[in-house]
Amino acid sequence: MNTNADERLKSLGLILPPAPKPLGVYKPCLIIDKKYLYLSGHGPVLPDGTLMKGRIGKDLNMDEGKAAAQQVGLTMLATIINHLGSLAAVERVIKVLGMVNCTVDFEKHPYVINGCSELFAAVWGSDNGVGTRSAVGFGSLPDNIPVEIEALFELS
């Protein structure tokens, strides 16, 4: 068990938003074989429960997009804690898929998704907190959120 993950999160001084409830027919997370935790796509939920909105390259710059990706990461951590009670059962990040709502000329998708990846590295360490990753651009995302991220974790 990774008992330091909860302590590392606390030391960052970041505020978790409420874990979002599904707005469609899906599960926010699913555990397979007591070994793998799949998280559905999450958006950037703020501590007051509202969503960050805007398209990167039009309404938001790439640093604001990176902050949105970090907020998505915090939202994902809130979901994990809501379902598992803590972050301790997560051994490592396996895969992150980051989707960026951006203009057609925006090309810095990996920079934006680093907001989430850097958060996970800070929580689970530079080895276990960094997994494989894709960062891609989209013409739109639900509710005009700037970033949506899904992930796969290994449980201990």
N, CA and C atoms as an extended XYZ file, in Angstrom:
468
Properties=species:S:1:pos:R:3:atomname:S:1:resname:S:1:resid:I:1 pbc="F F F"
N         0.828       -1.192        0.000 N   MET     1
C         0.000        0.000        0.000 CA  MET     1
C         0.868        1.250        0.000 C   MET     1
N         0.394        2.244       -0.697 N   ASN     2
C         1.118        3.496       -0.832 CA  ASN     2
C         0.599        4.501        0.196 C   ASN     2
N         0.971        4.320        1.451 N   THR     3
C         0.434        5.151        2.528 CA  THR     3
C         0.891        6.597        2.455 C   THR     3
N         1.955        6.863        1.715 N   ASN     4
C         2.453        8.224        1.609 CA  ASN     4
C         1.631        9.087        0.656 C   ASN     4
N         0.829        8.507       -0.220 N   ALA     5
C         0.097        9.283       -1.221 CA  ALA     5
C        -0.847       10.291       -0.569 C   ALA     5
N        -1.580        9.876        0.443 N   ASP     6
C        -2.484       10.798        1.129 CA  ASP     6
C        -1.708       11.926        1.813 C   ASP     6
N        -0.568       11.589        2.404 N   GLU     7
C         0.261       12.597        3.060 CA  GLU     7
C         0.841       13.576        2.044 C   GLU     7
N         1.285       13.055        0.901 N   ARG     8
C         1.830       13.933       -0.139 CA  ARG     8
C         0.764       14.887       -0.657 C   ARG     8
N        -0.450       14.373       -0.862 N   LEU     9
C        -1.537       15.237       -1.321 CA  LEU     9
C        -1.793       16.343       -0.298 C   LEU     9
N        -1.862       15.981        0.957 N   LYS    10
C        -2.112       16.965        2.009 CA  LYS    10
C        -1.011       18.026        2.035 C   LYS    10
N         0.240       17.602        1.851 N   SER    11
C         1.365       18.543        1.895 CA  SER    11
C         1.345       19.534        0.732 C   SER    11
N         0.663       19.190       -0.351 N   LEU    12
C         0.578       20.101       -1.501 CA  LEU    12
C        -0.354       21.281       -1.208 C   LEU    12
N        -1.226       21.129       -0.207 N   GLY    13
C        -2.120       22.213        0.166 CA  GLY    13
C        -3.216       22.502       -0.849 C   GLY    13
N        -3.519       21.546       -1.698 N   LEU    14
C        -4.548       21.726       -2.722 CA  LEU    14
C        -5.901       21.266       -2.196 C   LEU    14
N        -6.943       21.915       -2.644 N   ILE    15
C        -8.291       21.598       -2.183 CA  ILE    15
C        -8.980       20.698       -3.203 C   ILE    15
N        -9.476       19.568       -2.728 N   LEU    16
C       -10.209       18.664       -3.609 CA  LEU    16
C       -11.641       19.151       -3.793 C   LEU    16
N       -12.147       19.045       -5.015 N   PRO    17
C       -13.556       19.355       -5.239 CA  PRO    17
C       -14.404       18.170       -4.792 C   PRO    17
N       -15.722       18.323       -4.792 N   PRO    18
C       -16.559       17.150       -4.521 CA  PRO    18
C       -16.430       16.152       -5.667 C   PRO    18
N       -16.485       14.875       -5.341 N   ALA    19
C       -16.454       13.846       -6.390 CA  ALA    19
C       -17.722       13.983       -7.227 C   ALA    19
N       -17.577       14.088       -8.553 N   PRO    20
C       -18.764       14.284       -9.389 CA  PRO    20
C       -19.625       13.027       -9.475 C   PRO    20
N       -20.899       13.248       -9.638 N   LYS    21
C       -21.842       12.148       -9.859 CA  LYS    21
C       -22.011       11.973      -11.361 C   LYS    21
N       -22.245       10.754      -11.843 N   PRO    22
C       -22.424       10.540      -13.283 CA  PRO    22
C       -23.615       11.337      -13.823 C   PRO    22
N       -23.417       11.925      -14.992 N   LEU    23
C       -24.484       12.656      -15.657 CA  LEU    23
C       -25.050       11.855      -16.826 C   LEU    23
N       -24.671       10.599      -16.909 N   GLY    24
C       -25.140        9.720      -17.972 CA  GLY    24
C       -25.128        8.290      -17.469 C   GLY    24
N       -25.188        7.363      -18.406 N   VAL    25
C       -25.222        5.944      -18.055 CA  VAL    25
C       -23.790        5.398      -18.097 C   VAL    25
N       -23.090        5.544      -16.985 N   TYR    26
C       -21.720        5.040      -16.855 CA  TYR    26
C       -21.350        5.036      -15.378 C   TYR    26
N       -20.246        4.378      -15.068 N   LYS    27
C       -19.705        4.365      -13.710 CA  LYS    27
C       -18.482        5.286      -13.684 C   LYS    27
N       -18.348        6.111      -12.651 N   PRO    28
C       -17.177        6.981      -12.574 CA  PRO    28
C       -15.879        6.197      -12.424 C   PRO    28
N       -15.973        5.039      -11.760 N   CYS    29
C       -14.795        4.188      -11.639 CA  CYS    29
C       -15.235        2.733      -11.568 C   CYS    29
N       -14.317        1.879      -11.969 N   LEU    30
C       -14.593        0.455      -12.006 CA  LEU    30
C       -13.319       -0.285      -11.625 C   LEU    30
N       -13.440       -1.230      -10.706 N   ILE    31
C       -12.298       -2.052      -10.296 CA  ILE    31
C       -12.441       -3.420      -10.953 C   ILE    31
N       -11.378       -3.872      -11.589 N   ILE    32
C       -11.343       -5.166      -12.267 CA  ILE    32
C       -10.326       -6.063      -11.581 C   ILE    32
N       -10.758       -7.274      -11.225 N   ASP    33
C        -9.880       -8.289      -10.628 CA  ASP    33
C        -9.131       -7.806       -9.380 C   ASP    33
N        -9.703       -6.837       -8.673 N   LYS    34
C        -9.082       -6.270       -7.468 CA  LYS    34
C        -7.678       -5.740       -7.743 C   LYS    34
N        -7.363       -5.517       -9.019 N   LYS    35
C        -6.009       -5.145       -9.420 CA  LYS    35
C        -5.952       -3.827      -10.192 C   LYS    35
N        -7.022       -3.529      -10.930 N   TYR    36
C        -7.012       -2.351      -11.804 CA  TYR    36
C        -8.189       -1.443      -11.512 C   TYR    36
N        -7.913       -0.152      -11.437 N   LEU    37
C        -8.937        0.861      -11.232 CA  LEU    37
C        -9.018        1.706      -12.501 C   LEU    37
N       -10.167        1.669      -13.146 N   TYR    38
C       -10.412        2.480      -14.328 CA  TYR    38
C       -11.240        3.689      -13.915 C   TYR    38
N       -10.805        4.888      -14.297 N   LEU    39
C       -11.601        6.085      -14.059 CA  LEU    39
C       -12.147        6.580      -15.389 C   LEU    39
N       -13.447        6.826      -15.428 N   SER    40
C       -14.079        7.413      -16.601 CA  SER    40
C       -13.542        8.821      -16.810 C   SER    40
N       -13.848        9.384      -17.967 N   GLY    41
C       -13.443       10.753      -18.244 CA  GLY    41
C       -13.980       11.709      -17.192 C   GLY    41
N       -13.101       12.551      -16.675 N   HIS    42
C       -13.439       13.552      -15.667 CA  HIS    42
C       -13.171       14.938      -16.242 C   HIS    42
N       -13.957       15.899      -15.796 N   GLY    43
C       -13.733       17.295      -16.149 CA  GLY    43
C       -13.218       18.060      -14.948 C   GLY    43
N       -12.914       19.343      -15.154 N   PRO    44
C       -12.366       20.172      -14.075 CA  PRO    44
C       -13.463       20.731      -13.168 C   PRO    44
N       -13.768       19.976      -12.105 N   VAL    45
C       -14.755       20.412      -11.122 CA  VAL    45
C       -14.050       21.295      -10.095 C   VAL    45
N       -14.633       22.446       -9.825 N   LEU    46
C       -14.079       23.379       -8.839 CA  LEU    46
C       -14.588       23.027       -7.435 C   LEU    46
N       -13.933       23.534       -6.390 N   PRO    47
C       -14.362       23.213       -5.028 CA  PRO    47
C       -15.839       23.516       -4.737 C   PRO    47
N       -16.420       24.480       -5.458 N   ASP    48
C       -17.843       24.787       -5.241 CA  ASP    48
C       -18.771       23.892       -6.066 C   ASP    48
N       -18.199       22.926       -6.794 N   GLY    49
C       -18.992       21.981       -7.572 CA  GLY    49
C       -19.287       22.417       -8.991 C   GLY    49
N       -18.902       23.631       -9.370 N   THR    50
C       -19.104       24.086      -10.744 CA  THR    50
C       -17.954       23.608      -11.631 C   THR    50
N       -18.138       23.703      -12.937 N   LEU    51
C       -17.118       23.289      -13.893 CA  LEU    51
C       -16.353       24.490      -14.448 C   LEU    51
N       -15.048       24.319      -14.641 N   MET    52
C       -14.283       25.293      -15.414 CA  MET    52
C       -14.747       25.143      -16.852 C   MET    52
N       -14.794       26.241      -17.590 N   LYS    53
C       -15.252       26.192      -18.975 CA  LYS    53
C       -14.352       27.019      -19.864 C   LYS    53
N       -14.388       26.712      -21.155 N   GLY    54
C       -13.662       27.497      -22.147 CA  GLY    54
C       -12.796       26.646      -23.047 C   GLY    54
N       -12.524       27.184      -24.215 N   ARG    55
C       -11.686       26.521      -25.210 CA  ARG    55
C       -10.284       27.123      -25.159 C   ARG    55
N        -9.289       26.255      -25.146 N   ILE    56
C        -7.901       26.703      -25.090 CA  ILE    56
C        -7.504       27.217      -26.478 C   ILE    56
N        -6.869       28.367      -26.489 N   GLY    57
C        -6.523       29.031      -27.736 CA  GLY    57
C        -7.537       30.089      -28.125 C   GLY    57
N        -8.676       30.097      -27.441 N   LYS    58
C        -9.711       31.109      -27.678 CA  LYS    58
C       -10.070       31.800      -26.359 C   LYS    58
N       -10.624       31.040      -25.412 N   ASP    59
C       -11.059       31.599      -24.124 CA  ASP    59
C        -9.980       31.508      -23.052 C   ASP    59
N        -9.097       30.530      -23.184 N   LEU    60
C        -8.054       30.266      -22.191 CA  LEU    60
C        -6.708       30.134      -22.886 C   LEU    60
N        -5.637       30.567      -22.212 N   ASN    61
C        -4.301       30.335      -22.765 CA  ASN    61
C        -3.791       28.979      -22.289 C   ASN    61
N        -2.611       28.589      -22.741 N   MET    62
C        -2.146       27.230      -22.428 CA  MET    62
C        -1.829       27.054      -20.944 C   MET    62
N        -1.423       28.103      -20.235 N   ASP    63
C        -1.194       27.983      -18.790 CA  ASP    63
C        -2.510       27.805      -18.045 C   ASP    63
N        -3.554       28.482      -18.484 N   GLU    64
C        -4.877       28.283      -17.890 CA  GLU    64
C        -5.385       26.872      -18.200 C   GLU    64
N        -5.046       26.373      -19.390 N   GLY    65
C        -5.390       24.996      -19.744 CA  GLY    65
C        -4.666       24.001      -18.859 C   GLY    65
N        -3.396       24.266      -18.575 N   LYS    66
C        -2.625       23.392      -17.686 CA  LYS    66
C        -3.227       23.389      -16.289 C   LYS    66
N        -3.661       24.553      -15.814 N   ALA    67
C        -4.323       24.642      -14.500 CA  ALA    67
C        -5.639       23.858      -14.518 C   ALA    67
N        -6.346       23.888      -15.648 N   ALA    68
C        -7.587       23.109      -15.772 CA  ALA    68
C        -7.283       21.619      -15.704 C   ALA    68
N        -6.193       21.188      -16.336 N   ALA    69
C        -5.814       19.766      -16.289 CA  ALA    69
C        -5.448       19.353      -14.870 C   ALA    69
N        -4.789       20.241      -14.132 N   GLN    70
C        -4.504       19.935      -12.724 CA  GLN    70
C        -5.815       19.801      -11.946 C   GLN    70
N        -6.784       20.660      -12.250 N   GLN    71
C        -8.068       20.584      -11.557 CA  GLN    71
C        -8.787       19.282      -11.890 C   GLN    71
N        -8.642       18.812      -13.125 N   VAL    72
C        -9.201       17.502      -13.474 CA  VAL    72
C        -8.531       16.422      -12.628 C   VAL    72
N        -7.214       16.505      -12.485 N   GLY    73
C        -6.498       15.540      -11.655 CA  GLY    73
C        -7.007       15.543      -10.217 C   GLY    73
N        -7.265       16.714       -9.675 N   LEU    74
C        -7.818       16.807       -8.322 CA  LEU    74
C        -9.208       16.184       -8.257 C   LEU    74
N        -9.984       16.387       -9.305 N   THR    75
C       -11.321       15.788       -9.376 CA  THR    75
C       -11.222       14.267       -9.403 C   THR    75
N       -10.251       13.755      -10.131 N   MET    76
C       -10.034       12.313      -10.193 CA  MET    76
C        -9.613       11.770       -8.823 C   MET    76
N        -8.753       12.500       -8.131 N   LEU    77
C        -8.346       12.081       -6.785 CA  LEU    77
C        -9.550       12.057       -5.847 C   LEU    77
N       -10.449       13.027       -5.996 N   ALA    78
C       -11.662       13.054       -5.168 CA  ALA    78
C       -12.520       11.814       -5.435 C   ALA    78
N       -12.602       11.394       -6.696 N   THR    79
C       -13.361       10.190       -7.036 CA  THR    79
C       -12.718        8.954       -6.416 C   THR    79
N       -11.392        8.866       -6.498 N   ILE    80
C       -10.695        7.717       -5.914 CA  ILE    80
C       -10.948        7.654       -4.408 C   ILE    80
N       -10.798        8.779       -3.732 N   ILE    81
C       -11.013        8.814       -2.284 CA  ILE    81
C       -12.464        8.496       -1.950 C   ILE    81
N       -13.390        9.006       -2.742 N   ASN    82
C       -14.811        8.742       -2.516 CA  ASN    82
C       -15.130        7.247       -2.614 C   ASN    82
N       -14.470        6.546       -3.519 N   HIS    83
C       -14.755        5.123       -3.728 CA  HIS    83
C       -13.876        4.179       -2.913 C   HIS    83
N       -12.636        4.585       -2.618 N   LEU    84
C       -11.712        3.696       -1.901 CA  LEU    84
C       -11.423        4.142       -0.472 C   LEU    84
N       -11.803        5.354       -0.121 N   GLY    85
C       -11.544        5.853        1.218 CA  GLY    85
C       -10.241        6.617        1.376 C   GLY    85
N        -9.274        6.348        0.504 N   SER    86
C        -7.987        7.048        0.519 CA  SER    86
C        -7.276        6.741       -0.796 C   SER    86
N        -6.074        7.292       -0.928 N   LEU    87
C        -5.253        7.031       -2.116 CA  LEU    87
C        -4.281        5.883       -1.898 C   LEU    87
N        -4.260        5.335       -0.686 N   ALA    88
C        -3.260        4.337       -0.293 CA  ALA    88
C        -3.313        3.059       -1.124 C   ALA    88
N        -4.469        2.682       -1.618 N   ALA    89
C        -4.595        1.428       -2.371 CA  ALA    89
C        -4.072        1.540       -3.800 C   ALA    89
N        -3.807        2.760       -4.263 N   VAL    90
C        -3.284        2.940       -5.621 CA  VAL    90
C        -1.781        2.745       -5.596 C   VAL    90
N        -1.321        1.757       -6.326 N   GLU    91
C         0.116        1.457       -6.399 CA  GLU    91
C         0.805        2.345       -7.427 C   GLU    91
N         0.159        2.482       -8.603 N   ARG    92
C         0.799        3.265       -9.662 CA  ARG    92
C        -0.198        3.708      -10.710 C   ARG    92
N         0.185        4.742      -11.445 N   VAL    93
C        -0.557        5.209      -12.614 CA  VAL    93
C        -0.086        4.361      -13.798 C   VAL    93
N        -1.029        3.794      -14.524 N   ILE    94
C        -0.671        3.009      -15.704 CA  ILE    94
C        -0.812        3.834      -16.972 C   ILE    94
N        -1.963        4.496      -17.139 N   LYS    95
C        -2.247        5.203      -18.395 CA  LYS    95
C        -3.124        6.408      -18.135 C   LYS    95
N        -2.825        7.511      -18.787 N   VAL    96
C        -3.629        8.728      -18.759 CA  VAL    96
C        -3.954        9.095      -20.195 C   VAL    96
N        -5.228        9.373      -20.458 N   LEU    97
C        -5.651        9.898      -21.757 CA  LEU    97
C        -6.214       11.284      -21.517 C   LEU    97
N        -5.541       12.299      -22.045 N   GLY    98
C        -5.965       13.685      -21.882 CA  GLY    98
C        -6.525       14.241      -23.174 C   GLY    98
N        -7.726       14.806      -23.078 N   MET    99
C        -8.413       15.389      -24.231 CA  MET    99
C        -8.542       16.889      -23.991 C   MET    99
N        -8.067       17.670      -24.939 N   VAL   100
C        -8.002       19.122      -24.802 CA  VAL   100
C        -8.992       19.772      -25.766 C   VAL   100
N        -9.902       20.569      -25.241 N   ASN   101
C       -10.847       21.347      -26.041 CA  ASN   101
C       -10.090       22.583      -26.514 C   ASN   101
N        -9.758       22.618      -27.814 N   CYS   102
C        -8.886       23.689      -28.282 CA  CYS   102
C        -9.206       24.098      -29.720 C   CYS   102
N        -8.622       25.217      -30.095 N   THR   103
C        -8.742       25.691      -31.467 CA  THR   103
C        -7.901       24.799      -32.384 C   THR   103
N        -8.214       24.827      -33.670 N   VAL   104
C        -7.526       23.925      -34.610 CA  VAL   104
C        -6.036       24.219      -34.731 C   VAL   104
N        -5.612       25.438      -34.415 N   ASP   105
C        -4.197       25.789      -34.537 CA  ASP   105
C        -3.403       25.563      -33.250 C   ASP   105
N        -4.058       25.115      -32.183 N   PHE   106
C        -3.359       24.873      -30.920 CA  PHE   106
C        -2.589       23.562      -31.019 C   PHE   106
N        -1.318       23.573      -30.591 N   GLU   107
C        -0.454       22.397      -30.760 CA  GLU   107
C         0.233       21.933      -29.488 C   GLU   107
N        -0.097       22.498      -28.349 N   LYS   108
C         0.631       22.201      -27.105 CA  LYS   108
C        -0.181       21.311      -26.166 C   LYS   108
N        -0.861       20.320      -26.713 N   HIS   109
C        -1.687       19.416      -25.909 CA  HIS   109
C        -0.895       18.751      -24.780 C   HIS   109
N         0.311       18.238      -25.051 N   PRO   110
C         1.074       17.611      -23.955 CA  PRO   110
C         1.371       18.586      -22.809 C   PRO   110
N         1.662       19.843      -23.134 N   TYR   111
C         1.924       20.845      -22.096 CA  TYR   111
C         0.701       20.991      -21.193 C   TYR   111
N        -0.473       21.058      -21.777 N   VAL   112
C        -1.702       21.206      -21.004 CA  VAL   112
C        -1.899       20.003      -20.081 C   VAL   112
N        -1.789       18.795      -20.617 N   ILE   113
C        -2.046       17.583      -19.829 CA  ILE   113
C        -0.984       17.372      -18.755 C   ILE   113
N         0.172       18.025      -18.902 N   ASN   114
C         1.175       17.976      -17.835 CA  ASN   114
C         0.614       18.461      -16.504 C   ASN   114
N        -0.417       19.298      -16.522 N   GLY   115
C        -1.025       19.751      -15.275 CA  GLY   115
C        -1.508       18.589      -14.429 C   GLY   115
N        -2.106       17.602      -15.063 N   CYS   116
C        -2.558       16.401      -14.360 CA  CYS   116
C        -1.384       15.466      -14.079 C   CYS   116
N        -0.540       15.261      -15.068 N   SER   117
C         0.590       14.336      -14.909 CA  SER   117
C         1.535       14.780      -13.795 C   SER   117
N         1.803       16.071      -13.709 N   GLU   118
C         2.679       16.579      -12.652 CA  GLU   118
C         2.039       16.400      -11.281 C   GLU   118
N         0.713       16.555      -11.191 N   LEU   119
C         0.012       16.324       -9.929 CA  LEU   119
C         0.156       14.869       -9.505 C   LEU   119
N        -0.108       13.938      -10.429 N   PHE   120
C         0.004       12.519      -10.102 CA  PHE   120
C         1.427       12.157       -9.696 C   PHE   120
N         2.437       12.745      -10.362 N   ALA   121
C         3.837       12.489       -9.997 CA  ALA   121
C         4.125       13.009       -8.591 C   ALA   121
N         3.538       14.143       -8.228 N   ALA   122
C         3.736       14.693       -6.887 CA  ALA   122
C         3.062       13.820       -5.822 C   ALA   122
N         1.929       13.212       -6.160 N   VAL   123
C         1.185       12.393       -5.196 CA  VAL   123
C         1.786       11.001       -5.047 C   VAL   123
N         2.101       10.334       -6.174 N   TRP   124
C         2.572        8.943       -6.112 CA  TRP   124
C         4.063        8.787       -6.392 C   TRP   124
N         4.770        9.876       -6.581 N   GLY   125
C         6.207        9.816       -6.824 CA  GLY   125
C         6.534        9.794       -8.306 C   GLY   125
N         7.784       10.102       -8.626 N   SER   126
C         8.182       10.241      -10.025 CA  SER   126
C         8.191        8.922      -10.788 C   SER   126
N         8.243        7.798      -10.091 N   ASP   127
C         8.173        6.510      -10.788 CA  ASP   127
C         6.726        6.023      -10.866 C   ASP   127
N         6.093        5.793       -9.742 N   ASN   128
C         4.739        5.243       -9.730 CA  ASN   128
C         3.669        6.238      -10.156 C   ASN   128
N         3.954        7.520      -10.094 N   GLY   129
C         2.971        8.528      -10.478 CA  GLY   129
C         2.981        8.888      -11.942 C   GLY   129
N         3.921        8.315      -12.688 N   VAL   130
C         4.026        8.609      -14.122 CA  VAL   130
C         3.832        7.320      -14.897 C   VAL   130
N         2.805        7.310      -15.729 N   GLY   131
C         2.530        6.138      -16.556 CA  GLY   131
C         2.607        6.497      -18.028 C   GLY   131
N         2.029        5.663      -18.852 N   THR   132
C         1.940        5.991      -20.266 CA  THR   132
C         0.871        7.060      -20.441 C   THR   132
N         0.893        7.757      -21.596 N   ARG   133
C        -0.023        8.884      -21.738 CA  ARG   133
C        -0.260        9.228      -23.192 C   ARG   133
N        -1.462        9.714      -23.450 N   SER   134
C        -1.802       10.335      -24.722 CA  SER   134
C        -2.401       11.694      -24.415 C   SER   134
N        -2.085       12.681      -25.234 N   ALA   135
C        -2.635       14.036      -25.097 CA  ALA   135
C        -3.073       14.475      -26.484 C   ALA   135
N        -4.373       14.649      -26.657 N   VAL   136
C        -4.909       14.951      -27.983 CA  VAL   136
C        -5.869       16.132      -27.934 C   VAL   136
N        -6.046       16.771      -29.083 N   GLY   137
C        -6.948       17.908      -29.191 CA  GLY   137
C        -8.291       17.511      -29.763 C   GLY   137
N        -9.329       18.197      -29.292 N   PHE   138
C       -10.701       17.970      -29.745 CA  PHE   138
C       -11.331       19.313      -30.104 C   PHE   138
N       -12.280       19.283      -31.020 N   GLY   139
C       -12.997       20.484      -31.423 CA  GLY   139
C       -14.007       20.946      -30.388 C   GLY   139
N       -14.445       20.042      -29.531 N   SER   140
C       -15.343       20.402      -28.432 CA  SER   140
C       -15.325       19.284      -27.405 C   SER   140
N       -15.716       19.629      -26.186 N   LEU   141
C       -15.887       18.660      -25.107 CA  LEU   141
C       -17.202       18.986      -24.407 C   LEU   141
N       -17.774       18.040      -23.656 N   PRO   142
C       -19.058       18.271      -23.001 CA  PRO   142
C       -19.074       19.550      -22.155 C   PRO   142
N       -20.158       20.296      -22.240 N   ASP   143
C       -20.352       21.532      -21.465 CA  ASP   143
C       -19.261       22.567      -21.692 C   ASP   143
N       -18.520       22.450      -22.777 N   ASN   144
C       -17.433       23.370      -23.111 CA  ASN   144
C       -16.323       23.371      -22.059 C   ASN   144
N       -16.090       22.209      -21.400 N   ILE   145
C       -14.966       22.124      -20.467 CA  ILE   145
C       -13.665       22.156      -21.265 C   ILE   145
N       -12.585       22.702      -20.697 N   PRO   146
C       -11.332       22.804      -21.438 CA  PRO   146
C       -10.555       21.493      -21.544 C   PRO   146
N       -10.754       20.594      -20.569 N   VAL   147
C        -9.974       19.353      -20.526 CA  VAL   147
C       -10.850       18.237      -19.967 C   VAL   147
N       -10.728       17.050      -20.552 N   GLU   148
C       -11.302       15.834      -19.984 CA  GLU   148
C       -10.199       14.791      -19.949 C   GLU   148
N       -10.122       14.062      -18.843 N   ILE   149
C        -9.053       13.071      -18.673 CA  ILE   149
C        -9.653       11.789      -18.113 C   ILE   149
N        -9.189       10.657      -18.653 N   GLU   150
C        -9.506        9.347      -18.077 CA  GLU   150
C        -8.193        8.660      -17.752 C   GLU   150
N        -8.233        7.678      -16.844 N   ALA   151
C        -6.984        7.061      -16.423 CA  ALA   151
C        -7.201        5.623      -15.942 C   ALA   151
N        -6.114        4.880      -15.958 N   LEU   152
C        -6.062        3.513      -15.464 CA  LEU   152
C        -4.958        3.436      -14.414 C   LEU   152
N        -5.287        2.823      -13.263 N   PHE   153
C        -4.344        2.696      -12.152 CA  PHE   153
C        -4.199        1.225      -11.766 C   PHE   153
N        -3.039        0.872      -11.222 N   GLU   154
C        -2.820       -0.436      -10.629 CA  GLU   154
C        -3.058       -0.309       -9.131 C   GLU   154
N        -3.795       -1.242       -8.562 N   LEU   155
C        -4.044       -1.254       -7.133 CA  LEU   155
C        -3.067       -2.194       -6.435 C   LEU   155
N        -2.762       -1.911       -5.191 N   SER   156
C        -1.829       -2.763       -4.449 CA  SER   156
C        -2.576       -3.870       -3.731 C   SER   156
